[in-house]
């Protein structure tokens, strides 16, 4: 299983001209080379506070750029930050564009907060004038950017603090891209035969986004359920019962069975080293052999696998993208209905949903949707959760016309009492538009009913990730 808690890794490419190196020697602020080495030192220090930085030293020569490429490639950096420290010959930059293996690149021009040049007849001032010439280099470099048309290359102009902020967003997306390319997904046991619009091509998933797919069987899950000891399952059940209110409609033996199945699902995921488990939790075979749908993921703070329901692989991509970009709790919803008087909509989902954020409110409730069925553990309980209040990024992913798409919206979760039995849920209000506008655009775009949500506005990071993965990106 991947370490998604790691910091993004950066290759730092700083370009300067060797022909300027000796200018200013003996002056108060030192030579051009000394000034640029000092500049590179504080840039490296600042970036090292946020990233694992691979820095080959300033690129002065053709050999230097090859050393940089070799270092970045060997270290498998998530992305490269490229900055012209002043004007410089473009032979280094165009070699980088041509020879650097495919990876995200953020090319930035740093605007100085202020420039206070005096009479440049003075050697010290003249050296400083040359040091300030990054705009000349950036403009020259931009021509080669257009000629080479490297994929995953973005440009940015800003102060150093603005570059730091932009780089952090870009770096999170680049790390997520790397994780997707190393990830392993599991499908248990099939896509949902009553929701065809959620189907994706798993070959395209690998080719375009990156993860490898494992196909798990209900028989394997059944075997894993039988391996979970009664003592282990009861210990987890008792801990959950001590943390959350258990409603009177809960059958304790069915509670135990649901916890045991949830633990088995997580252990099976560990066995296959899964980063995401796509569970078809309304599959008839699952109910025939397990007798319920697992209702308590995650069963432990140490659980690493992310789980989404209803066999929807695309929604797994969206949810995992939010998880890897933010490191936060991510929940799973489908919009149910619009309340016109309040201009809100109710949304949530039954089945697996992260209930462990203490800012939300959780009760243990019988699964009333299946309480009257013939299955062995009909009505087995689950974590009935109300999502925390506040602004959310709502993200959808599906495959349309051969390409995947991200469709993103901003919504606000408002105060909600438990009221939709069986479903983790909340009231939501669209940000900057009304419900009619939001859902008219979603339906016009062509989506499905499934979305991941997490706290805050992550539009820029999702946009960066979509660009890096070659996914269509739409904000509605």
C-alpha positions in Angstrom: 0.0 0.0 0.0 1.3 3.4 -0.9 2.5 6.0 1.5 0.3 8.9 0.7 1.4 10.8 3.8 4.8 11.4 2.3 5.8 14.9 1.2 5.8 15.7 -2.6 9.2 15.4 -4.2 10.5 18.3 -6.2 13.4 18.7 -8.7 14.6 22.3 -8.4 16.0 23.7 -11.7 17.6 27.1 -11.3 19.2 28.5 -14.5 21.9 31.2 -14.7 24.5 32.2 -17.3 28.1 31.3 -16.8 29.2 34.3 -18.8 28.0 36.6 -15.9 29.6 34.6 -13.1 32.6 36.8 -12.5 30.9 40.1 -12.8 31.0 42.1 -9.6 33.9 40.3 -8.0 35.3 42.4 -5.1 32.2 44.5 -4.8 30.2 45.0 -1.6 27.6 42.4 -2.5 30.0 40.0 -4.2 30.2 38.5 -7.6 27.2 37.6 -9.7 27.9 33.9 -8.9 28.1 34.6 -5.2 24.8 36.5 -5.3 23.0 33.7 -7.2 24.4 31.0 -4.9 23.0 33.0 -2.0 19.7 33.3 -3.8 19.6 29.6 -4.6 20.4 28.8 -0.9 17.4 30.6 0.5 15.1 29.3 -2.3 16.3 25.7 -1.4 15.7 26.3 2.3 12.2 27.6 1.7 11.2 24.8 -0.6 12.7 22.2 1.7 10.1 23.2 4.3 7.4 21.8 2.1 9.0 19.3 -0.3 11.7 16.6 -0.5 13.9 18.6 -2.8 16.5 17.2 -5.3 18.8 20.1 -6.2 21.8 19.6 -8.4 23.1 23.1 -7.9 22.6 26.0 -10.2 22.6 25.1 -13.9 25.4 27.1 -15.6 26.4 24.8 -18.4 25.3 22.1 -20.8 26.8 19.5 -18.5 25.0 21.0 -15.5 21.6 20.5 -17.1 22.4 16.9 -18.0 23.4 16.3 -14.3 20.1 17.9 -13.3 18.1 15.6 -15.6 20.0 12.5 -14.4 19.4 13.5 -10.7 15.7 14.2 -11.2 15.2 11.0 -13.1 17.1 8.9 -10.6 15.2 10.4 -7.7 11.8 9.9 -9.5 10.7 13.4 -8.5 7.0 14.1 -8.6 7.6 17.4 -10.5 10.2 20.0 -11.4 10.1 23.7 -10.5 12.1 25.7 -13.1 13.2 29.3 -12.6 15.5 31.6 -14.5 17.6 33.4 -11.9 18.2 36.1 -14.5 18.7 36.2 -18.2 20.6 33.1 -19.4 21.4 31.4 -22.6 18.6 29.1 -23.6 20.7 26.1 -24.5 20.2 24.6 -21.0 16.4 25.1 -21.0 15.8 23.7 -24.4 17.9 20.6 -23.6 15.8 20.2 -20.5 12.6 20.5 -22.5 13.9 17.9 -25.0 15.6 15.4 -22.8 13.8 15.4 -19.4 11.5 12.4 -19.2 7.8 13.1 -19.0 6.9 14.7 -15.7 4.9 17.8 -14.5 6.9 21.0 -14.7 6.0 24.4 -13.2 7.9 27.2 -14.9 7.9 30.4 -12.8 9.0 33.9 -13.1 9.8 35.5 -9.7 8.8 39.2 -9.4 10.9 40.9 -6.8 9.0 42.7 -4.1 11.0 45.8 -4.9 14.0 46.9 -7.1 16.1 49.8 -6.0 18.8 50.3 -8.6 20.9 53.4 -8.6 23.7 54.3 -11.1 24.7 51.2 -12.9 28.0 52.7 -13.8 29.0 51.4 -10.4 30.2 47.7 -10.7 28.2 46.7 -7.6 25.0 48.2 -9.0 25.7 46.8 -12.5 26.0 43.3 -11.1 22.7 43.8 -9.2 21.1 45.0 -12.4 22.1 41.8 -14.1 20.8 39.8 -11.2 17.4 41.4 -11.5 17.0 40.3 -15.2 14.8 37.2 -14.7 12.0 38.6 -16.8 14.3 38.7 -19.8 15.2 35.0 -19.4 11.6 34.0 -18.7 10.3 35.7 -21.8 13.0 34.1 -23.9 12.3 30.7 -22.4 8.6 31.1 -23.1 9.2 30.8 -26.8 10.7 27.3 -26.4 7.9 26.3 -24.1 5.5 26.9 -27.0 7.7 25.2 -29.6 8.2 22.0 -27.6 4.6 21.8 -26.3 5.6 19.5 -23.4 2.6 17.9 -21.7 2.1 18.8 -18.0 4.0 22.1 -18.2 2.4 25.1 -16.5 3.7 28.7 -16.2 3.2 31.1 -13.3 4.3 34.7 -12.6 4.3 36.0 -9.0 6.3 37.1 -6.0 8.3 34.5 -4.1 5.5 34.0 -1.5 3.0 33.6 -4.4 5.3 31.1 -6.0 5.6 29.1 -2.8 1.8 28.9 -2.6 1.4 28.0 -6.2 4.1 25.4 -5.9 2.4 23.7 -2.9 -0.8 23.3 -4.8 1.0 22.0 -8.0 3.1 19.7 -5.8 0.1 18.1 -4.2 -1.3 17.4 -7.6 2.0 16.0 -8.9 2.3 13.7 -5.9 -1.3 12.5 -6.5 -0.4 11.8 -10.1 2.6 9.7 -9.0 0.4 7.8 -6.5 -2.2 7.0 -9.1 0.5 5.6 -11.4 1.7 3.3 -8.6 -1.8 2.5 -7.1 -3.6 -0.8 -7.0 -7.4 -0.9 -7.1 -9.7 -3.8 -6.2 -13.2 -4.4 -7.5 -15.3 -6.6 -5.3 -16.8 -8.3 -7.2 -18.2 -6.5 -10.2 -19.5 -3.3 -11.6 -23.1 -2.5 -10.8 -25.4 -4.1 -13.3 -28.2 -1.6 -12.7 -26.0 1.5 -13.1 -24.5 1.3 -16.5 -23.5 4.9 -16.7 -21.0 4.3 -14.0 -19.1 1.8 -16.1 -15.5 2.5 -17.1 -12.9 0.7 -19.3 -10.3 -0.6 -16.8 -7.6 -0.7 -19.6 -8.2 3.0 -20.2 -8.1 3.5 -16.4 -4.6 2.0 -16.3 -3.4 3.8 -19.5 -4.8 7.2 -18.8 -4.8 7.5 -14.9 -2.5 4.8 -13.8 -3.9 2.2 -11.3 -3.8 -1.5 -11.8 -7.0 -3.3 -11.1 -7.5 -6.5 -9.1 -10.7 -8.5 -9.3 -11.8 -9.9 -6.0 -14.5 -12.5 -5.4 -17.2 -12.8 -2.7 -15.8 -16.2 -2.0 -12.5 -14.7 -0.9 -14.3 -12.2 1.3 -16.3 -15.0 2.8 -13.1 -16.9 3.7 -11.7 -13.8 5.2 -14.9 -13.3 7.3 -14.4 -16.8 8.7 -10.8 -16.0 9.7 -11.8 -13.0 11.9 -11.9 -14.3 15.4 -14.9 -13.6 17.7 -12.6 -11.9 20.2 -11.2 -9.5 17.6 -14.6 -8.7 16.2 -16.1 -8.1 19.7 -13.2 -5.9 20.7 -13.8 -3.6 17.7 -17.6 -3.7 18.2 -17.3 -2.7 21.8 -15.0 0.1 21.0 -17.3 1.5 18.4 -20.3 1.1 20.7 -18.4 3.1 23.4 -17.8 6.0 21.0 -21.2 6.4 19.4 -24.8 6.2 20.4 -26.3 2.7 19.6 -30.0 3.1 18.7 -32.6 0.7 20.2 -33.3 -0.9 16.8 -29.8 -2.5 16.7 -29.5 -6.2 17.0 -26.1 -6.8 18.7 -25.4 -10.1 17.0 -26.0 -8.4 13.6 -23.8 -5.6 14.8 -21.1 -8.1 15.5 -21.6 -9.6 12.0 -21.3 -6.2 10.3 -18.1 -5.4 12.2 -16.6 -8.8 11.3 -17.5 -8.3 7.6 -16.0 -4.8 7.7 -12.8 -6.1 9.2 -12.6 -8.9 6.7 -13.1 -6.4 3.8 -10.1 -4.4 5.1 -7.9 -7.4 5.7 -8.7 -8.7 2.2 -7.6 -5.3 0.9 -4.4 -5.5 2.8 -3.7 -9.0 1.4 -3.9 -7.5 -2.1 -2.1 -4.3 -1.1 -5.0 -2.2 -2.3 -5.2 1.6 -2.1 -8.9 1.6 -3.2 -11.6 -1.0 -2.8 -14.6 -0.5 -5.1 -17.3 -2.6 -3.4 -20.5 -3.5 -5.1 -22.4 -3.5 -1.8 -25.8 -4.1 -3.3 -24.7 -7.3 -5.2 -27.1 -10.2 -4.6 -24.2 -12.7 -4.4 -22.7 -10.6 -1.5 -26.0 -10.8 0.4 -26.3 -14.6 -0.3 -22.9 -15.4 1.1 -22.1 -12.7 3.6 -25.7 -11.9 4.6 -25.2 -8.1 4.8 -23.2 -5.2 3.4 -20.2 -4.2 5.6 -21.2 -1.0 7.5 -18.2 0.1 9.6 -15.3 1.1 7.3 -12.9 2.1 8.7 -12.8 -0.2 11.7 -9.5 1.3 12.9 -7.4 4.5 12.6 -4.7 2.4 11.0 -6.9 1.3 8.1 -5.3 2.6 4.9 -7.5 1.4 2.1 -10.2 3.8 0.8 -13.6 2.2 0.1 -16.4 3.4 -2.2 -19.7 1.6 -2.8 -22.0 0.4 -5.7 -19.2 -0.8 -7.9 -18.5 2.7 -9.3 -14.8 2.8 -10.2 -15.0 6.4 -11.4 -16.3 7.6 -8.1 -13.4 5.8 -6.5 -11.0 7.9 -8.6 -12.7 11.1 -7.5 -12.8 10.2 -3.9 -9.2 9.0 -3.8 -8.0 12.1 -5.7 -9.6 14.3 -2.9 -8.0 12.1 -0.3 -4.5 12.3 -1.8 -4.7 16.0 -2.5 -5.9 17.0 0.9 -5.0 14.3 3.4 -8.5 14.9 4.9 -11.6 12.9 5.5 -13.5 12.3 2.3 -17.2 11.3 2.2 -19.4 9.8 -0.5 -22.7 11.3 -1.6 -25.4 11.2 -4.2 -27.9 14.1 -4.4 -31.4 13.0 -3.5 -33.8 15.9 -3.9 -34.0 19.7 -4.0 -35.8 21.8 -1.4 -36.8 24.9 -3.3 -37.9 27.0 -0.3 -34.5 26.8 1.4 -32.5 26.4 -1.9 -30.7 23.4 -0.5 -30.5 19.8 -1.6 -30.2 16.7 0.5 -27.4 14.2 -0.3 -25.6 11.3 1.2 -25.2 7.6 0.7 -25.8 4.3 2.3 -23.1 1.7 2.7 -19.4 2.4 3.4 -18.7 6.0 4.4 -16.0 7.4 6.6 -17.7 8.2 9.9 -14.6 9.0 12.0 -14.3 12.8 11.7 -15.2 13.9 15.2 -16.7 17.1 13.8 -19.5 15.1 12.3 -22.2 13.2 14.3 -22.6 9.5 14.2 -25.1 7.0 15.5 -25.2 3.2 15.1 -28.5 2.3 13.4 -30.2 -0.6 11.8 -30.0 -0.7 8.0 -33.7 -0.2 7.5 -33.4 -0.4 3.7 -32.7 -4.1 4.0 -34.4 -4.9 7.3 -37.3 -6.8 5.7 -35.2 -8.8 3.2 -34.6 -12.6 3.4 -30.8 -12.3 4.0 -29.2 -13.8 7.1 -28.3 -10.6 8.8 -31.2 -8.4 7.4 -31.1 -5.0 8.9 -27.5 -5.4 10.2 -26.4 -2.0 11.5 -24.1 0.6 10.1 -22.5 3.9 11.0 -25.2 6.5 10.4 -23.3 9.7 10.0 -24.2 13.4 9.5 -21.3 15.2 7.6 -19.6 18.1 9.3 -20.8 21.6 8.4 -18.9 24.0 6.1 -17.7 24.5 2.6 -17.0 21.4 0.5 -15.4 20.6 -2.8 -17.8 18.1 -4.5 -16.0 16.1 -7.2 -17.3 13.6 -9.8 -15.4 11.3 -12.1 -16.7 9.2 -15.0 -15.6 8.2 -18.4 -17.3 10.0 -21.3 -16.5 9.5 -25.1 -13.4 7.5 -24.3 -11.9 10.1 -21.9 -12.3 10.5 -18.2 -13.7 13.7 -16.8 -13.6 15.5 -13.5 -16.7 17.7 -12.8 -16.3 19.9 -9.7 -18.7 22.1 -7.7 -18.5 24.1 -4.5 -21.2 23.4 -1.9 -21.8 24.2 1.7 -23.0 21.6 4.2 -25.5 23.3 6.6 -26.7 22.2 9.9 -28.6 18.9 9.7 -30.2 16.6 12.2 -30.2 12.8 11.6 -33.3 12.2 9.5 -32.6 10.1 6.5 -32.7 6.6 7.9 -30.1 4.3 6.3 -28.1 7.1 4.7 -25.1 9.1 5.9 -26.2 12.6 4.8 -26.5 16.3 5.1 -28.3 19.4 3.7 -26.2 21.2 1.1 -26.4 24.7 -0.4 -24.6 25.4 -3.7 -22.0 28.2 -3.5 -22.5 31.1 -5.9 -25.5 29.6 -7.7 -28.9 28.1 -6.9 -29.9 24.4 -7.1 -31.6 24.8 -10.4 -28.4 26.2 -12.0 -26.1 23.6 -10.4 -28.1 20.6 -11.4 -29.1 22.0 -14.8 -25.4 22.2 -15.6 -24.5 18.8 -14.2 -27.3 17.1 -16.2 -26.2 19.1 -19.3 -22.6 18.0 -18.8 -23.5 14.3 -18.5 -22.4 12.8 -15.2 -23.7 10.1 -12.8 -25.2 10.4 -9.3 -21.9 9.8 -7.3 -19.6 12.4 -5.8 -16.8 12.7 -3.3 -16.7 15.6 -0.9 -14.1 17.1 1.4 -13.6 20.3 3.3 -12.5 23.5 1.6 -12.0 24.7 -2.0 -9.6 22.5 -3.9 -10.5 23.7 -7.4 -6.9 24.7 -8.3 -5.4 21.4 -7.1 -8.0 19.3 -8.9 -7.5 21.4 -12.1 -3.7 20.7 -11.9 -4.3 17.0 -11.4 -6.7 16.8 -14.3 -4.2 18.5 -16.5 -1.4 16.0 -15.4 -3.6 13.0 -16.0 -5.1 14.2 -19.3 -8.6 14.2 -17.8 -11.2 16.7 -19.0 -12.0 19.3 -16.3 -15.2 21.2 -15.8 -16.4 23.5 -13.0 -20.1 23.9 -12.6 
